[in-house]
Amino acid sequence: MANSDLKFLKDAIKDIKTGKRHKVQYSQGGYTKQSGLPEKTISIYAKGYGALPKGLNPINNTDSRIDYFETDTIRIRPSNKHYKDVLGALKKKEAFNQKMDAKRTAKLMRGII
């Protein structure tokens, strides 16, 4: 999958060719030295049990024989060609969350909630 085939949004990855949206959640850092992941690595998690684009090589260790289920996860290291786009989506999501927190705080201060 070429870089231009995917668009990383604040809450989804959109496949430009098919129009399919994969709902996701992003997180960055907090890895142990044992993991071998650089500190700036970004993790992408599928919301629910949806599948992530196969071109990004998602990790999923689900084992239905023992009733163990995981969501698809992708680790985007700083050296990955998608890193800049994923980081941009992560920052947009953080800005959106801050805006929503400010709105909730303002309502709380006015006694609406």
C-alpha atoms as an extended CHARMM CRD file, in Angstrom:
* protein
*
       113  EXT
         1         1  MET       CA              0.0000000000        0.0000000000        0.0000000000  PROA      1               0.0000000000
         2         2  ALA       CA              1.5600000000        3.2800000000       -1.0700000000  PROA      2               0.0000000000
         3         3  ASN       CA              1.7960000000        6.1750000000        1.3580000000  PROA      3               0.0000000000
         4         4  SER       CA             -0.8090000000        8.1080000000       -0.6310000000  PROA      4               0.0000000000
         5         5  ASP       CA             -3.3330000000        5.2270000000       -0.3460000000  PROA      5               0.0000000000
         6         6  LEU       CA             -3.8960000000        5.9520000000        3.3720000000  PROA      6               0.0000000000
         7         7  LYS       CA             -4.9780000000        9.0800000000        5.1760000000  PROA      7               0.0000000000
         8         8  PHE       CA             -4.3840000000        9.2450000000        8.9160000000  PROA      8               0.0000000000
         9         9  LEU       CA             -7.2020000000       11.1340000000       10.6440000000  PROA      9               0.0000000000
        10        10  LYS       CA             -7.5290000000       12.0270000000       14.3200000000  PROA      10              0.0000000000
        11        11  ASP       CA             -9.8310000000        9.0710000000       14.9550000000  PROA      11              0.0000000000
        12        12  ALA       CA             -9.4320000000        6.8050000000       11.9120000000  PROA      12              0.0000000000
        13        13  ILE       CA             -7.2650000000        5.5800000000        9.0770000000  PROA      13              0.0000000000
        14        14  LYS       CA             -8.9750000000        6.0480000000        5.7480000000  PROA      14              0.0000000000
        15        15  ASP       CA             -8.1520000000        3.8740000000        2.7510000000  PROA      15              0.0000000000
        16        16  ILE       CA             -8.3170000000        6.3660000000       -0.1290000000  PROA      16              0.0000000000
        17        17  LYS       CA             -8.8970000000        3.6730000000       -2.7740000000  PROA      17              0.0000000000
        18        18  THR       CA            -11.8420000000        1.9390000000       -1.0930000000  PROA      18              0.0000000000
        19        19  GLY       CA            -13.1120000000        4.7760000000        1.1220000000  PROA      19              0.0000000000
        20        20  LYS       CA            -13.1050000000        2.4130000000        4.1160000000  PROA      20              0.0000000000
        21        21  ARG       CA            -12.4920000000        4.0280000000        7.5150000000  PROA      21              0.0000000000
        22        22  HSD       CA            -10.7280000000        2.0240000000       10.2060000000  PROA      22              0.0000000000
        23        23  LYS       CA            -11.5450000000        3.5630000000       13.6040000000  PROA      23              0.0000000000
        24        24  VAL       CA             -8.4060000000        3.8890000000       15.7280000000  PROA      24              0.0000000000
        25        25  GLN       CA             -6.8720000000        5.2400000000       18.8900000000  PROA      25              0.0000000000
        26        26  TYR       CA             -3.2960000000        6.5520000000       19.0620000000  PROA      26              0.0000000000
        27        27  SER       CA             -0.7570000000        6.6010000000       21.9020000000  PROA      27              0.0000000000
        28        28  GLN       CA              2.9220000000        7.4930000000       22.0660000000  PROA      28              0.0000000000
        29        29  GLY       CA              5.8250000000        6.4860000000       24.2610000000  PROA      29              0.0000000000
        30        30  GLY       CA              5.9640000000        4.8470000000       27.6390000000  PROA      30              0.0000000000
        31        31  TYR       CA              7.7950000000        1.7600000000       26.3860000000  PROA      31              0.0000000000
        32        32  THR       CA             10.2040000000       -0.2450000000       28.5090000000  PROA      32              0.0000000000
        33        33  LYS       CA             13.8050000000       -0.7910000000       27.4250000000  PROA      33              0.0000000000
        34        34  GLN       CA             13.0130000000       -4.4950000000       27.1190000000  PROA      34              0.0000000000
        35        35  SER       CA             10.4550000000       -3.7770000000       24.3870000000  PROA      35              0.0000000000
        36        36  GLY       CA             13.2260000000       -2.5040000000       22.1150000000  PROA      36              0.0000000000
        37        37  LEU       CA             10.9430000000        0.2790000000       20.8440000000  PROA      37              0.0000000000
        38        38  PRO       CA             12.2120000000        3.8450000000       20.5480000000  PROA      38              0.0000000000
        39        39  GLU       CA             10.5520000000        6.2720000000       22.9960000000  PROA      39              0.0000000000
        40        40  LYS       CA              8.8430000000        8.2380000000       20.1880000000  PROA      40              0.0000000000
        41        41  THR       CA              7.1870000000        5.1370000000       18.7050000000  PROA      41              0.0000000000
        42        42  ILE       CA              3.4430000000        5.6280000000       18.1420000000  PROA      42              0.0000000000
        43        43  SER       CA              1.0140000000        2.7790000000       18.7340000000  PROA      43              0.0000000000
        44        44  ILE       CA             -2.2120000000        2.5710000000       16.7560000000  PROA      44              0.0000000000
        45        45  TYR       CA             -5.0080000000        0.4400000000       18.2030000000  PROA      45              0.0000000000
        46        46  ALA       CA             -8.1470000000       -0.6390000000       16.3550000000  PROA      46              0.0000000000
        47        47  LYS       CA            -11.2970000000        0.4370000000       18.1620000000  PROA      47              0.0000000000
        48        48  GLY       CA            -13.5240000000       -2.4820000000       19.0330000000  PROA      48              0.0000000000
        49        49  TYR       CA            -12.4270000000       -5.6140000000       17.2430000000  PROA      49              0.0000000000
        50        50  GLY       CA            -12.1370000000       -4.0020000000       13.8250000000  PROA      50              0.0000000000
        51        51  ALA       CA             -9.2610000000       -4.8350000000       11.5270000000  PROA      51              0.0000000000
        52        52  LEU       CA             -6.5420000000       -2.3780000000       10.5600000000  PROA      52              0.0000000000
        53        53  PRO       CA             -5.1520000000       -2.0850000000        7.0050000000  PROA      53              0.0000000000
        54        54  LYS       CA             -3.0370000000       -5.1490000000        6.2260000000  PROA      54              0.0000000000
        55        55  GLY       CA             -0.4800000000       -2.9730000000        4.4120000000  PROA      55              0.0000000000
        56        56  LEU       CA              0.5910000000       -1.5890000000        7.8080000000  PROA      56              0.0000000000
        57        57  ASN       CA              1.3440000000       -5.0920000000        9.1580000000  PROA      57              0.0000000000
        58        58  PRO       CA             -0.9070000000       -5.0790000000       12.2350000000  PROA      58              0.0000000000
        59        59  ILE       CA             -0.0950000000       -7.3200000000       15.1920000000  PROA      59              0.0000000000
        60        60  ASN       CA             -2.8920000000       -9.4630000000       16.6000000000  PROA      60              0.0000000000
        61        61  ASN       CA             -2.1880000000      -12.3770000000       18.9270000000  PROA      61              0.0000000000
        62        62  THR       CA             -5.8000000000      -13.5140000000       19.2960000000  PROA      62              0.0000000000
        63        63  ASP       CA             -6.1730000000      -17.1730000000       20.2420000000  PROA      63              0.0000000000
        64        64  SER       CA             -9.8330000000      -18.2020000000       20.0800000000  PROA      64              0.0000000000
        65        65  ARG       CA             -8.9920000000      -21.7240000000       21.3080000000  PROA      65              0.0000000000
        66        66  ILE       CA             -8.3410000000      -20.3310000000       24.7820000000  PROA      66              0.0000000000
        67        67  ASP       CA            -10.8550000000      -17.4750000000       24.5050000000  PROA      67              0.0000000000
        68        68  TYR       CA             -8.1660000000      -14.7490000000       24.2840000000  PROA      68              0.0000000000
        69        69  PHE       CA             -8.9550000000      -11.8180000000       22.0100000000  PROA      69              0.0000000000
        70        70  GLU       CA             -6.8850000000       -8.7610000000       21.0910000000  PROA      70              0.0000000000
        71        71  THR       CA             -7.4870000000       -5.7940000000       18.8440000000  PROA      71              0.0000000000
        72        72  ASP       CA             -5.1600000000       -5.1210000000       15.9370000000  PROA      72              0.0000000000
        73        73  THR       CA             -2.1480000000       -3.0090000000       16.9500000000  PROA      73              0.0000000000
        74        74  ILE       CA              0.4150000000       -1.2370000000       14.7930000000  PROA      74              0.0000000000
        75        75  ARG       CA              3.7170000000        0.1990000000       16.0250000000  PROA      75              0.0000000000
        76        76  ILE       CA              4.9730000000        3.1350000000       13.9630000000  PROA      76              0.0000000000
        77        77  ARG       CA              8.6360000000        3.8210000000       14.6870000000  PROA      77              0.0000000000
        78        78  PRO       CA             10.2080000000        7.2190000000       13.8860000000  PROA      78              0.0000000000
        79        79  SER       CA             11.9730000000        5.6210000000       10.8890000000  PROA      79              0.0000000000
        80        80  ASN       CA              8.6490000000        4.4610000000        9.3390000000  PROA      80              0.0000000000
        81        81  LYS       CA              7.5570000000        6.2490000000        6.1430000000  PROA      81              0.0000000000
        82        82  HSD       CA              4.1140000000        6.9130000000        7.7130000000  PROA      82              0.0000000000
        83        83  TYR       CA              5.5170000000        8.3930000000       10.9360000000  PROA      83              0.0000000000
        84        84  LYS       CA              5.0800000000       12.0640000000       10.0040000000  PROA      84              0.0000000000
        85        85  ASP       CA              1.4450000000       11.5420000000        8.9590000000  PROA      85              0.0000000000
        86        86  VAL       CA              0.6350000000        9.4490000000       12.0470000000  PROA      86              0.0000000000
        87        87  LEU       CA              2.2760000000       12.0170000000       14.3360000000  PROA      87              0.0000000000
        88        88  GLY       CA              0.1670000000       14.7320000000       12.7070000000  PROA      88              0.0000000000
        89        89  ALA       CA             -3.0130000000       12.7150000000       13.3580000000  PROA      89              0.0000000000
        90        90  LEU       CA             -1.9570000000       12.1150000000       16.9740000000  PROA      90              0.0000000000
        91        91  LYS       CA             -1.3720000000       15.8360000000       17.5160000000  PROA      91              0.0000000000
        92        92  LYS       CA             -4.7700000000       16.6790000000       15.9740000000  PROA      92              0.0000000000
        93        93  LYS       CA             -6.4430000000       14.2090000000       18.3460000000  PROA      93              0.0000000000
        94        94  GLU       CA             -4.6020000000       15.6900000000       21.3470000000  PROA      94              0.0000000000
        95        95  ALA       CA             -5.6570000000       19.2220000000       20.3100000000  PROA      95              0.0000000000
        96        96  PHE       CA             -9.2600000000       18.0540000000       19.8900000000  PROA      96              0.0000000000
        97        97  ASN       CA             -9.2040000000       16.4130000000       23.3440000000  PROA      97              0.0000000000
        98        98  GLN       CA             -7.8160000000       19.5960000000       24.9300000000  PROA      98              0.0000000000
        99        99  LYS       CA            -10.5400000000       21.6670000000       23.2610000000  PROA      99              0.0000000000
       100       100  MET       CA            -13.2540000000       19.3090000000       24.5220000000  PROA      100             0.0000000000
       101       101  ASP       CA            -11.7540000000       19.2890000000       28.0410000000  PROA      101             0.0000000000
       102       102  ALA       CA            -11.7750000000       23.1050000000       28.0580000000  PROA      102             0.0000000000
       103       103  LYS       CA            -15.4510000000       23.1340000000       27.0130000000  PROA      103             0.0000000000
       104       104  ARG       CA            -16.3670000000       20.6320000000       29.7390000000  PROA      104             0.0000000000
       105       105  THR       CA            -14.4400000000       22.6130000000       32.3290000000  PROA      105             0.0000000000
       106       106  ALA       CA            -16.1660000000       25.8500000000       31.2740000000  PROA      106             0.0000000000
       107       107  LYS       CA            -19.5900000000       24.1970000000       31.5860000000  PROA      107             0.0000000000
       108       108  LEU       CA            -18.6620000000       22.7660000000       34.9670000000  PROA      108             0.0000000000
       109       109  MET       CA            -17.5370000000       26.1840000000       36.1830000000  PROA      109             0.0000000000
       110       110  ARG       CA            -20.9000000000       27.6540000000       35.0670000000  PROA      110             0.0000000000
       111       111  GLY       CA            -22.7410000000       24.8650000000       36.8940000000  PROA      111             0.0000000000
       112       112  ILE       CA            -24.3020000000       23.3300000000       33.7790000000  PROA      112             0.0000000000
       113       113  ILE       CA            -23.0210000000       19.8170000000       34.3600000000  PROA      113             0.0000000000
